[in-house]
Amino acid sequence: MDLANKIEAVLYMYGKPVTIARIRKILKSNEKETEQAISELFLRYEKSTGSLIIIRHKDRLMLTVKEEFSELVKRFVKEIELQKAVVETLAMIALNEPILQSHLSEVRGSGASEHVRELDRMGFVKRTRDGRSYRVELSKKFFEYFDIDKKQLKEKFKNIEQLNEGLLESAGAKDTEGKDQPEEGSNPGNLGKAQEQDAQPEGEPELDEKRRI
């Protein structure tokens, strides 16, 4: 398989802008041969009459739909991988991890528990039992998917608004109606450490202090 085909496969797999440096790292190719393969790929798509096109912005490449087909695609895309309300919960976790799921629910509303379960199913977070709640942390997939360096996360994004915008842009999320809002006076960007005693997670029975014999 030639390098141009491999680059095409990487772009298809990511479905979002990818840096050339990351492509080189994945394919273990040098700068010269990578640029040659990219040029070959551009020529191939310029001659193509299909619906896809490769675009380049500075050091990033993306395989996407041609402009004349974009409205057609939007018309049929009803679901997105990450909705805005879920991304907002994810941003809160990212800036305050590790954090208790019950504390997230206090700040984000009752829908936060379902957001966490969805993020766990998708592999973006890890949940570990902690008393009556769960301790929530980011997973390796989070940093790979959003192309964020773990060591630079809190340096690059100073507050939850900046991180939320970055994640939304990367995930291509859209606004959703009826999302849970934080209670008035709460500060989601600076949750601090959760209390040790927390409420029971949703969907699980409370533990009886006394048991019948």
N, CA, C and O of each residue as an XYZ file, in Angstrom:
852
protein
N       0.849     -1.198      0.000
C       0.000      0.000      0.000
C       0.883      1.247      0.000
O       1.773      1.378      0.841
N       0.637      2.177     -0.954
C       1.488      3.356     -1.008
C       1.109      4.352      0.084
O       0.045      4.255      0.697
N       2.001      5.305      0.310
C       1.843      6.241      1.420
C       0.614      7.131      1.253
O      -0.052      7.457      2.237
N       0.309      7.524      0.025
C      -0.859      8.379     -0.219
C      -2.144      7.692      0.240
O      -3.011      8.325      0.842
N      -2.261      6.403     -0.046
C      -3.444      5.650      0.383
C      -3.516      5.547      1.903
O      -4.598      5.594      2.486
N      -2.361      5.406      2.533
C      -2.324      5.316      3.993
C      -2.764      6.639      4.623
O      -3.510      6.654      5.603
N      -2.295      7.742      4.050
C      -2.688      9.060      4.560
C      -4.196      9.251      4.399
O      -4.863      9.766      5.296
N      -4.716      8.838      3.266
C      -6.156      8.928      3.017
C      -6.933      8.136      4.067
O      -7.967      8.591      4.556
N      -6.431      6.958      4.407
C      -7.089      6.116      5.407
C      -7.072      6.778      6.785
O      -8.056      6.706      7.521
N      -5.956      7.424      7.133
C      -5.845      8.115      8.423
C      -6.850      9.265      8.492
O      -7.527      9.441      9.505
N      -6.945     10.043      7.420
C      -7.881     11.170      7.387
C      -9.323     10.688      7.495
O     -10.145     11.317      8.161
N      -9.623      9.584      6.845
C     -10.970      9.023      6.917
C     -11.277      8.551      8.336
O     -12.381      8.751      8.841
N     -10.299      7.928      8.965
C     -10.482      7.391     10.314
C     -10.752      8.504     11.324
O     -11.617      8.362     12.188
N     -10.017      9.606     11.218
C     -10.165     10.698     12.181
C     -11.449     11.486     11.962
O     -12.131     11.830     12.927
N     -11.785     11.773     10.725
C     -13.000     12.529     10.452
C     -12.951     13.965     10.927
O     -13.996     14.590     11.109
N     -11.763     14.500     11.129
C     -11.574     15.882     11.579
C     -10.170     16.306     11.164
O      -9.383     15.461     10.738
N      -9.827     17.610     11.276
C      -8.481     18.045     10.892
C      -7.394     17.311     11.679
O      -7.495     17.145     12.894
N      -6.365     16.880     10.970
C      -5.257     16.148     11.583
C      -3.949     16.839     11.206
O      -3.743     17.194     10.045
N      -3.081     17.026     12.171
C      -1.801     17.659     11.871
C      -0.925     16.704     11.063
O      -0.997     15.485     11.217
N      -0.102     17.285     10.205
C       0.808     16.472      9.398
C       1.810     15.761     10.298
O       2.241     14.645     10.006
N       2.175     16.416     11.392
C       3.102     15.793     12.343
C       2.510     14.512     12.925
O       3.216     13.517     13.090
N       1.217     14.538     13.235
C       0.565     13.338     13.772
C       0.487     12.243     12.713
O       0.681     11.065     13.014
N       0.202     12.636     11.478
C       0.147     11.661     10.383
C       1.504     10.982     10.218
O       1.587      9.764     10.063
N       2.561     11.785     10.252
C       3.918     11.228     10.127
C       4.226     10.271     11.269
O       4.857      9.232     11.074
N       3.772     10.633     12.461
C       4.025      9.789     13.627
C       3.289      8.459     13.503
O       3.841      7.405     13.818
N       2.042      8.514     13.043
C       1.241      7.296     12.892
C       1.830      6.375     11.829
O       1.919      5.162     12.019
N       2.231      6.974     10.705
C       2.707      6.185      9.564
C       4.221      5.987      9.559
O       4.763      5.275      8.714
N       4.899      6.635     10.525
C       6.360      6.508     10.626
C       7.042      6.893      9.307
O       7.896      6.166      8.800
N       6.650      8.036      8.770
C       7.201      8.519      7.501
C       7.964      9.820      7.730
O       7.686     10.549      8.682
N       8.929     10.108      6.853
C       9.687     11.348      7.004
C       8.967     12.508      6.314
O       7.969     12.311      5.621
N       9.489     13.713      6.514
C       8.812     14.917      6.026
C       8.716     14.952      4.502
O       7.667     15.287      3.952
N       9.809     14.609      3.822
C       9.839     14.698      2.362
C       8.842     13.748      1.714
O       8.053     14.162      0.864
N       8.869     12.482      2.107
C       7.975     11.508      1.481
C       6.514     11.768      1.843
O       5.611     11.468      1.063
N       6.290     12.332      3.038
C       4.921     12.659      3.440
C       4.357     13.779      2.580
O       3.216     13.699      2.127
N       5.151     14.828      2.350
C       4.703     15.947      1.519
C       4.467     15.498      0.077
O       3.527     15.959     -0.571
N       5.304     14.612     -0.417
C       5.126     14.091     -1.777
C       3.816     13.311     -1.882
O       3.080     13.441     -2.860
N       3.539     12.506     -0.868
C       2.313     11.709     -0.864
C       1.081     12.601     -0.755
O       0.052     12.320     -1.368
N       1.185     13.679      0.026
C       0.070     14.616      0.171
C      -0.220     15.300     -1.162
O      -1.378     15.463     -1.546
N       0.841     15.699     -1.865
C       0.671     16.327     -3.181
C      -0.006     15.366     -4.150
O      -0.885     15.761     -4.917
N       0.404     14.115     -4.110
C      -0.198     13.088     -4.966
C      -1.678     12.915     -4.640
O      -2.509     12.742     -5.532
N      -1.989     12.966     -3.350
C      -3.370     12.801     -2.904
C      -4.233     13.976     -3.361
O      -5.380     13.789     -3.768
N      -3.679     15.184     -3.292
C      -4.411     16.369     -3.742
C      -4.722     16.285     -5.235
O      -5.834     16.599     -5.661
N      -3.744     15.864     -6.022
C      -3.954     15.727     -7.467
C      -5.039     14.700     -7.766
O      -5.863     14.887     -8.661
N      -5.025     13.627     -7.009
C      -6.007     12.564     -7.198
C      -7.424     13.077     -6.954
O      -8.344     12.772     -7.713
N      -7.592     13.866     -5.877
C      -8.924     14.364     -5.538
C      -9.361     15.514     -6.447
O     -10.556     15.717     -6.659
N      -8.399     16.265     -6.984
C      -8.739     17.337     -7.921
C      -9.336     16.772     -9.205
O     -10.202     17.391     -9.822
N      -8.868     15.594     -9.600
C      -9.362     14.946    -10.813
C     -10.644     14.155    -10.558
O     -11.352     13.782    -11.494
N     -10.931     13.904     -9.285
C     -12.087     13.084     -8.936
C     -13.397     13.848     -9.116
O     -13.463     15.054     -8.880
N     -14.434     13.131     -9.536
C     -15.768     13.725     -9.670
C     -16.667     13.309     -8.505
O     -17.880     13.519     -8.539
N     -16.060     12.720     -7.479
C     -16.824     12.260     -6.325
C     -17.250     13.396     -5.414
O     -17.078     14.570     -5.743
N     -17.804     13.038     -4.269
C     -18.358     14.037     -3.341
C     -17.368     14.471     -2.269
O     -17.667     15.374     -1.488
N     -16.190     13.841     -2.216
C     -15.220     14.151     -1.170
C     -14.079     15.020     -1.685
O     -13.777     15.045     -2.878
N     -13.457     15.728     -0.751
C     -12.332     16.593     -1.085
C     -11.385     16.650      0.109
O     -11.809     16.487      1.253
N     -10.107     16.881     -0.160
C      -9.135     17.062      0.919
C      -8.772     18.537      0.986
O      -8.429     19.148     -0.027
N      -8.849     19.100      2.170
C      -8.489     20.503      2.352
C      -7.298     20.591      3.298
O      -7.097     19.736      4.161
N      -6.512     21.655      3.110
C      -5.339     21.867      3.956
C      -5.365     23.281      4.504
O      -5.544     24.249      3.765
N      -5.182     23.382      5.816
C      -5.084     24.688      6.468
C      -3.841     24.680      7.338
O      -3.794     24.021      8.377
N      -2.844     25.417      6.901
C      -1.549     25.455      7.581
C      -0.978     24.042      7.680
O      -0.629     23.450      6.659
N      -0.876     23.491      8.895
C      -0.253     22.170      9.038
C      -1.282     21.069      9.265
O      -0.940     19.993      9.757
N      -2.541     21.329      8.912
C      -3.595     20.340      9.142
C      -4.281     19.938      7.840
O      -4.468     20.751      6.935
N      -4.648     18.661      7.773
C      -5.375     18.120      6.624
C      -6.708     17.564      7.089
O      -6.848     17.118      8.228
N      -7.684     17.594      6.194
C      -8.987     17.028      6.527
C      -9.660     16.490      5.277
O      -9.661     17.133      4.228
N     -10.229     15.306      5.405
C     -11.044     14.717      4.350
C     -12.494     15.066      4.653
O     -13.017     14.697      5.704
N     -13.138     15.770      3.743
C     -14.491     16.237      4.020
C     -15.353     16.206      2.761
O     -14.901     15.790      1.694
N     -16.589     16.648      2.901
C     -17.535     16.653      1.785
C     -17.406     17.964      1.010
O     -17.220     19.026      1.604
N     -17.504     17.885     -0.306
C     -17.455     19.091     -1.126
C     -18.619     20.007     -0.763
O     -19.677     19.556     -0.325
N     -18.398     21.299     -0.956
C     -19.373     22.305     -0.537
C     -20.754     22.066     -1.133
O     -21.765     22.282     -0.465
N     -20.804     21.623     -2.380
C     -22.110     21.441     -3.023
C     -22.917     20.289     -2.427
O     -24.115     20.168     -2.684
N     -22.251     19.436     -1.623
C     -22.950     18.315     -0.998
C     -23.203     18.536      0.494
O     -23.857     17.715      1.137
N     -22.692     19.635      1.049
C     -22.756     19.849      2.499
C     -24.189     19.954      3.019
O     -24.509     19.389      4.066
N     -25.052     20.670      2.298
C     -26.435     20.813      2.749
C     -27.175     19.480      2.713
O     -28.013     19.201      3.570
N     -26.859     18.668      1.721
C     -27.483     17.347      1.618
C     -27.119     16.486      2.817
O     -27.960     15.773      3.365
N     -25.852     16.563      3.217
C     -25.390     15.779      4.363
C     -26.059     16.261      5.642
O     -26.524     15.450      6.443
N     -26.111     17.584      5.841
C     -26.711     18.144      7.052
C     -28.181     17.753      7.183
O     -28.684     17.559      8.290
N     -28.855     17.641      6.057
C     -30.281     17.329      6.059
C     -30.560     15.953      6.655
O     -31.601     15.734      7.274
N     -29.621     15.032      6.462
C     -29.860     13.658      6.895
C     -29.142     13.286      8.191
O     -29.388     12.223      8.760
N     -28.272     14.151      8.644
C     -27.567     13.859      9.894
C     -28.425     14.329     11.059
O     -28.507     15.530     11.319
N     -29.057     13.410     11.756
C     -29.951     13.755     12.864
C     -29.256     13.645     14.211
O     -29.623     14.333     15.164
N     -28.266     12.789     14.289
C     -27.564     12.583     15.546
C     -26.093     12.915     15.371
O     -25.514     12.669     14.314
N     -25.500     13.469     16.399
C     -24.067     13.723     16.399
C     -23.448     12.911     17.515
O     -24.140     12.481     18.438
N     -22.146     12.702     17.433
C     -21.497     11.845     18.423
C     -21.576     12.446     19.823
O     -21.819     11.736     20.799
N     -21.371     13.733     19.911
C     -21.428     14.388     21.211
C     -22.311     15.624     21.120
O     -22.034     16.519     20.322
N     -23.355     15.689     21.914
C     -24.202     16.862     21.943
C     -23.606     17.898     22.891
O     -22.774     17.580     23.741
N     -24.050     19.144     22.726
C     -23.436     20.245     23.458
C     -23.507     20.065     24.970
O     -22.515     20.293     25.663
N     -24.662     19.661     25.491
C     -24.807     19.506     26.937
C     -23.835     18.465     27.487
O     -23.303     18.619     28.586
N     -23.608     17.398     26.707
C     -22.676     16.348     27.137
C     -21.245     16.875     27.114
O     -20.453     16.582     28.009
N     -20.920     17.658     26.082
C     -19.577     18.234     25.977
C     -19.308     19.185     27.139
O     -18.189     19.236     27.651
N     -20.323     19.937     27.557
C     -20.155     20.860     28.680
C     -19.839     20.102     29.965
O     -19.011     20.537     30.765
N     -20.505     18.965     30.156
C     -20.206     18.129     31.325
C     -18.796     17.565     31.223
O     -18.079     17.495     32.221
N     -18.400     17.163     30.024
C     -17.052     16.632     29.806
C     -15.996     17.693     30.099
O     -14.962     17.390     30.693
N     -16.249     18.932     29.687
C     -15.307     20.024     29.951
C     -15.152     20.250     31.449
O     -14.053     20.516     31.936
N     -16.255     20.143     32.170
C     -16.217     20.322     33.618
C     -15.382     19.224     34.279
O     -14.616     19.483     35.208
N     -15.543     18.004     33.788
C     -14.754     16.883     34.311
C     -13.273     17.118     34.032
O     -12.428     16.895     34.899
N     -12.964     17.570     32.812
C     -11.573     17.745     32.395
C     -10.824     18.744     33.270
O      -9.645     18.547     33.565
N     -11.494     19.810     33.686
C     -10.825     20.845     34.478
C     -10.829     20.554     35.973
O     -10.135     21.223     36.739
N     -11.610     19.557     36.394
C     -11.737     19.308     37.831
C     -11.483     17.860     38.235
O     -11.729     17.488     39.382
N     -10.995     17.041     37.309
C     -10.787     15.631     37.638
C      -9.688     15.454     38.684
O      -8.765     16.265     38.758
N      -9.784     14.386     39.501
C     -10.931     13.487     39.620
C     -12.067     14.163     40.383
O     -11.830     14.947     41.301
N     -13.286     13.855     39.999
C     -14.448     14.489     40.607
C     -15.534     13.441     40.809
O     -15.648     12.497     40.027
N     -16.324     13.609     41.853
C     -17.396     12.662     42.123
C     -18.600     12.947     41.226
O     -18.963     14.100     40.995
N     -19.199     11.889     40.736
C     -20.360     12.015     39.861
C     -21.509     12.737     40.563
O     -22.219     13.527     39.940
N     -21.690     12.473     41.837
C     -22.766     13.121     42.584
C     -22.551     14.629     42.687
O     -23.513     15.397     42.706
N     -21.299     15.049     42.751
C     -21.000     16.486     42.807
C     -21.305     17.141     41.458
O     -21.783     18.275     41.407
N     -21.028     16.426     40.378
C     -21.382     16.929     39.051
C     -22.885     17.154     38.942
O     -23.332     18.152     38.378
N     -23.658     16.221     39.484
C     -25.116     16.334     39.430
C     -25.607     17.540     40.216
O     -26.582     18.183     39.827
N     -24.935     17.850     41.323
C     -25.326     19.005     42.122
C     -25.141     20.303     41.338
O     -25.942     21.229     41.460
N     -24.087     20.362     40.538
C     -23.762     21.589     39.816
C     -24.454     21.656     38.456
O     -24.977     22.701     38.070
N     -24.454     20.531     37.731
C     -24.970     20.516     36.364
C     -26.445     20.134     36.270
O     -27.075     20.336     35.232
N     -26.990     19.589     37.341
C     -28.369     19.133     37.291
C     -28.445     17.623     37.153
O     -27.427     16.953     36.976
N     -29.651     17.095     37.234
C     -29.838     15.640     37.242
C     -29.372     14.971     35.955
O     -29.024     13.791     35.968
N     -29.360     15.707     34.843
C     -28.941     15.117     33.568
C     -27.470     14.774     33.516
O     -27.048     14.015     32.643
N     -26.670     15.315     34.433
C     -25.226     15.080     34.410
C     -24.885     13.607     34.613
O     -23.911     13.112     34.047
N     -25.680     12.907     35.414
C     -25.408     11.487     35.657
C     -25.522     10.681     34.366
O     -24.713      9.789     34.108
N     -26.529     11.002     33.561
C     -26.681     10.317     32.274
C     -25.558     10.712     31.320
O     -25.083      9.888     30.539
N     -25.133     11.979     31.386
C     -24.008     12.420     30.559
C     -22.765     11.595     30.879
O     -22.063     11.138     29.977
N     -22.501     11.409     32.174
C     -21.315     10.656     32.592
C     -21.403      9.212     32.119
O     -20.416      8.646     31.648
N     -22.590      8.615     32.248
C     -22.750      7.229     31.793
C     -22.517      7.123     30.285
O     -21.915      6.161     29.807
N     -23.001      8.123     29.543
C     -22.794      8.122     28.090
C     -21.315      8.284     27.752
O     -20.792      7.593     26.878
N     -20.645      9.200     28.451
C     -19.216      9.419     28.220
C     -18.403      8.181     28.582
O     -17.396      7.876     27.944
N     -18.855      7.475     29.610
C     -18.197      6.233     30.009
C     -18.371      5.172     28.927
O     -17.422      4.465     28.586
N     -19.587      5.061     28.389
C     -19.848      4.088     27.320
C     -19.010      4.386     26.080
O     -18.563      3.473     25.384
N     -18.803      5.679     25.812
C     -18.039      6.083     24.634
C     -16.533      6.011     24.864
O     -15.748      6.124     23.923
N     -16.134      5.823     26.126
C     -14.719      5.655     26.425
C     -13.955      6.927     26.710
O     -12.726      6.899     26.771
N     -14.658      8.072     26.892
C     -13.971      9.333     27.146
C     -13.614      9.524     28.620
O     -12.714     10.298     28.944
N     -14.315      8.823     29.513
C     -14.024      8.921     30.941
C     -13.983      7.528     31.560
O     -14.446      6.550     30.974
N     -13.418      7.471     32.758
C     -13.399      6.231     33.537
C     -14.124      6.488     34.851
O     -13.955      7.541     35.466
N     -14.934      5.520     35.278
C     -15.648      5.648     36.551
C     -15.172      4.569     37.514
O     -15.072      3.394     37.160
N     -14.884      4.996     38.736
C     -14.462      4.066     39.776
C     -15.360      4.256     40.987
O     -15.590      5.383     41.426
N     -15.866      3.160     41.524
C     -16.756      3.238     42.675
C     -16.067      3.946     43.837
O     -14.928      3.629     44.181
N     -16.768      4.907     44.437
C     -16.230      5.658     45.574
C     -17.369      5.881     46.561
O     -18.116      6.852     46.441
N     -17.502      4.988     47.534
C     -18.606      5.078     48.479
C     -19.926      4.871     47.769
O     -20.128      3.862     47.094
N     -20.827      5.833     47.925
C     -22.131      5.752     47.269
C     -22.136      6.426     45.902
O     -23.171      6.463     45.237
N     -21.017      6.948     45.483
C     -20.933      7.640     44.204
C     -19.843      6.999     43.352
O     -19.378      5.898     43.645
N     -19.443      7.704     42.294
C     -18.362      7.260     41.421
C     -17.337      8.375     41.278
O     -17.690      9.550     41.178
N     -16.079      7.998     41.271
C     -15.011      8.953     40.989
C     -14.797      8.954     39.481
O     -14.556      7.903     38.887
N     -14.882     10.121     38.863
C     -14.823     10.233     37.404
C     -13.512     10.892     36.977
O     -13.129     11.936     37.504
N     -12.829     10.265     36.010
C     -11.569     10.788     35.482
C     -11.561     10.659     33.963
O     -12.325      9.881     33.392
N     -10.693     11.425     33.319
C     -10.549     11.342     31.871
C      -9.812     10.066     31.482
O      -8.985      9.557     32.238
N     -10.123      9.557     30.296
C      -9.453      8.363     29.793
C      -8.402      8.751     28.753
O      -8.311      9.911     28.353
N      -7.629      7.789     28.330
C      -6.611      8.014     27.295
C      -7.270      8.430     25.984
O      -6.725      9.242     25.237
N      -8.450      7.865     25.709
C      -9.150      8.177     24.462
C      -9.498      9.659     24.369
O      -9.474     10.233     23.280
N      -9.824     10.287     25.506
C     -10.165     11.708     25.505
C      -9.041     12.529     24.889
O      -9.287     13.360     24.015
N      -7.812     12.304     25.339
C      -6.675     13.093     24.878
C      -6.335     12.782     23.421
O      -5.897     13.665     22.684
N      -6.534     11.536     23.006
C      -6.262     11.163     21.617
C      -7.327     11.728     20.681
O      -7.007     12.252     19.614
N      -8.585     11.620     21.080
C      -9.694     12.051     20.223
C      -9.683     13.561     20.008
O      -9.859     14.032     18.884
N      -9.476     14.324     21.091
C      -9.505     15.779     20.997
C      -8.123     16.374     20.716
O      -7.970     17.592     20.624
N      -7.119     15.501     20.582
C      -5.763     15.936     20.235
C      -5.251     16.985     21.224
O      -4.748     18.037     20.830
N      -5.390     16.675     22.518
C      -4.954     17.575     23.582
C      -3.875     16.886     24.407
O      -4.015     15.720     24.775
N      -2.804     17.609     24.693
C      -1.740     17.072     25.528
C      -2.164     17.145     26.995
O      -2.574     18.201     27.476
N      -2.063     16.031     27.693
C      -2.525     15.962     29.077
C      -1.818     16.973     29.973
O      -2.445     17.576     30.844
N      -0.517     17.161     29.764
C       0.257     18.062     30.611
C      -0.091     19.528     30.357
O       0.093     20.373     31.233
N      -0.591     19.827     29.161
C      -0.866     21.218     28.803
C      -2.346     21.580     28.875
O      -2.722     22.710     28.563
N      -3.184     20.636     29.281
C      -4.632     20.857     29.282
C      -5.026     22.105     30.066
O      -5.696     22.989     29.533
N      -4.612     22.177     31.328
C      -5.032     23.289     32.184
C      -4.244     24.566     31.912
O      -4.666     25.654     32.305
N      -3.096     24.435     31.238
C      -2.338     25.625     30.856
C      -2.937     26.258     29.605
O      -3.001     27.481     29.484
N      -3.377     25.405     28.674
C      -3.929     25.891     27.409
C      -5.320     26.481     27.596
O      -5.661     27.493     26.984
N      -6.124     25.840     28.451
C      -7.489     26.309     28.686
C      -7.592     26.813     30.120
O      -7.606     26.023     31.064
N      -7.663     28.129     30.278
C      -7.636     28.742     31.603
C      -8.964     28.628     32.339
O      -8.999     28.687     33.568
N     -10.058     28.464     31.596
C     -11.358     28.357     32.252
C     -12.255     27.418     31.464
O     -11.906     26.975     30.370
N     -13.404     27.123     32.030
C     -14.295     26.132     31.428
C     -14.879     26.608     30.104
O     -15.174     25.792     29.231
N     -15.051     27.936     29.944
C     -15.597     28.451     28.689
C     -14.649     28.174     27.527
O     -15.083     27.750     26.456
N     -13.357     28.413     27.738
C     -12.369     28.170     26.688
C     -12.309     26.692     26.319
O     -12.289     26.339     25.139
N     -12.280     25.830     27.335
C     -12.204     24.397     27.076
C     -13.468     23.904     26.393
O     -13.402     23.089     25.473
N     -14.612     24.392     26.837
C     -15.877     23.982     26.244
C     -15.921     24.325     24.755
O     -16.352     23.510     23.939
N     -15.475     25.533     24.403
C     -15.449     25.950     23.002
C     -14.495     25.074     22.194
O     -14.789     24.705     21.057
N     -13.344     24.745     22.798
C     -12.375     23.901     22.105
C     -12.908     22.509     21.835
O     -12.711     21.963     20.749
N     -13.586     21.928     22.822
C     -14.141     20.584     22.652
C     -15.284     20.589     21.648
O     -15.400     19.679     20.827
N     -16.129     21.617     21.713
C     -17.251     21.707     20.778
C     -16.761     21.838     19.345
O     -17.309     21.216     18.435
N     -15.740     22.640     19.152
C     -15.187     22.824     17.811
C     -14.608     21.521     17.288
O     -14.781     21.176     16.119
N     -13.921     20.803     18.165
C     -13.297     19.547     17.764
C     -14.324     18.459     17.503
O     -14.182     17.684     16.557
N     -15.352     18.396     18.329
C     -16.354     17.340     18.203
C     -17.417     17.662     17.174
O     -18.144     16.768     16.739
N     -17.526     18.933     16.771
C     -18.557     19.319     15.819
C     -19.937     19.243     16.433
O     -20.908     18.902     15.757
N     -20.028     19.564     17.729
C     -21.301     19.426     18.427
C     -22.246     20.560     18.078
O     -21.815     21.623     17.631
N     -23.547     20.329     18.285
C     -24.558     21.335     18.009
C     -25.336     21.635     19.279
O     -25.310     20.864     20.239
N     -26.023     22.759     19.268
C     -26.834     23.137     20.419
C     -27.997     22.177     20.578
O     -28.569     21.713     19.592
N     -28.342     21.884     21.811
C     -29.514     21.062     22.091
C     -30.431     21.814     23.029
O     -29.970     22.524     23.922
N     -31.735     21.661     22.829
C     -32.698     22.359     23.658
C     -32.940     21.604     24.947
O     -32.818     20.381     25.009
N     -33.282     22.357     25.969
C     -33.678     21.735     27.226
C     -32.544     21.139     28.012
O     -32.767     20.197     28.772
N     -31.320     21.647     27.864
C     -30.208     21.093     28.638
C     -30.328     21.531     30.088
O     -30.962     22.542     30.391
N     -29.723     20.773     30.972
C     -29.749     21.106     32.391
C     -28.827     22.269     32.652
O     -27.689     22.280     32.184
N     -29.303     23.247     33.391
C     -28.517     24.422     33.710
C     -28.010     24.340     35.141
O     -28.698     23.795     36.005
N     -26.803     24.877     35.416
C     -26.299     24.918     36.785
C     -27.190     25.806     37.638
O     -27.801     26.747     37.131
N     -27.265     25.516     38.918
C     -28.061     26.335     39.814
C     -27.456     27.719     39.934
O     -26.243     27.895     39.814
N     -28.315     28.701     40.175
C     -27.862     30.079     40.283
C     -26.860     30.210     41.419
O     -27.069     29.712     42.525
N     -25.756     30.901     41.108
C     -24.731     31.116     42.117
C     -23.649     30.066     42.125
O     -22.662     30.206     42.848
N     -23.810     28.990     41.323
C     -22.787     27.950     41.283
C     -21.655     28.378     40.377
O     -21.838     29.234     39.511
N     -20.487     27.792     40.568
C     -19.318     28.124     39.772
C     -18.756     26.849     39.174
O     -17.877     26.231     39.775
N     -19.249     26.424     37.976
C     -18.831     25.156     37.394
C     -17.381     25.115     36.991
O     -16.830     24.026     36.828
N     -16.734     26.255     36.821
C     -15.343     26.247     36.403
C     -14.376     26.006     37.538
O     -13.179     25.834     37.307
N     -14.876     25.991     38.766
C     -13.975     25.807     39.904
C     -14.693     25.007     40.971
O     -15.096     25.549     42.001
N     -14.851     23.726     40.724
C     -15.644     22.894     41.618
C     -14.913     22.557     42.908
O     -15.533     22.393     43.959
N     -13.585     22.456     42.820
C     -12.826     22.057     44.000
C     -13.031     20.588     44.281
O     -13.490     19.844     43.414
N     -12.699     20.170     45.472
C     -12.828     18.760     45.832
C     -14.223     18.482     46.366
O     -14.778     19.265     47.138
N     -14.771     17.369     45.948
C     -16.106     16.994     46.405
C     -16.049     16.515     47.841
O     -15.019     16.038     48.320
N     -17.183     16.652     48.519
C     -17.242     16.178     49.887
C     -17.192     14.668     49.907
O     -17.579     14.012     48.940
N     -16.721     14.122     50.997
C     -16.586     12.679     51.085
C     -17.942     12.005     51.145
O     -18.111     10.912     50.604
N     -18.923     12.642     51.801
C     -20.252     12.060     51.884
C     -21.084     12.592     50.744
O     -21.342     13.793     50.671
N     -21.516     11.703     49.839
C     -22.268     12.126     48.666
C     -23.548     11.348     48.538
O     -23.729     10.289     49.139
N     -24.442     11.909     47.726
C     -25.732     11.267     47.503
C     -25.564     10.014     46.683
O     -24.552      9.819     46.010
N     -26.588      9.154     46.749
C     -26.581      7.907     45.998
C     -26.693      8.184     44.514
O     -27.499      9.035     44.137
N     -25.921      7.507     43.621
C     -26.039      7.714     42.179
C     -27.434      7.362     41.698
O     -28.119      6.530     42.292
N     -27.849      8.011     40.606
C     -29.164      7.755     40.048
C     -29.285      6.309     39.610
O     -28.324      5.702     39.137
N     -30.464      5.777     39.773
C     -30.727      4.437     39.276
C     -30.255      3.335     40.194
O     -30.367      2.162     39.838
N     -29.719      3.668     41.388
C     -29.239      2.650     42.304
C     -29.952      2.806     43.639
O     -30.137      3.935     44.095
N     -30.359      1.718     44.282
C     -31.092      1.800     45.544
C     -30.211      2.301     46.664
O     -29.006      2.049     46.682
N     -30.823      3.020     47.610
C     -30.069      3.486     48.761
C     -29.731      2.310     49.662
O     -30.455      1.316     49.711
N     -28.623      2.442     50.370
C     -28.195      1.386     51.273
C     -28.905      1.551     52.604
O     -28.867      2.631     53.194
N     -29.548      0.502     53.083
C     -30.229      0.563     54.368
C     -29.216      0.558     55.492
O     -28.288     -0.251     55.504
N     -29.401      1.471     56.443
C     -28.497      1.497     57.586
C     -28.766      0.313     58.510
O     -27.849     -0.203     59.148
N     -30.042     -0.121     58.580
C     -30.394     -1.259     59.423
C     -30.923     -2.378     58.549
O     -31.718     -2.132     57.641
N     -30.509     -3.564     58.800
C     -30.972     -4.716     58.037
C     -31.826     -5.600     58.933
O     -31.514     -5.804     60.106
N     -32.891     -6.113     58.373
C     -33.744     -7.008     59.140
C     -33.086     -8.365     59.278
O     -32.427     -8.848     58.357
N     -33.266     -8.965     60.418
C     -32.692    -10.294     60.674
C     -33.744    -11.351     60.374
O     -33.479    -12.544     60.520
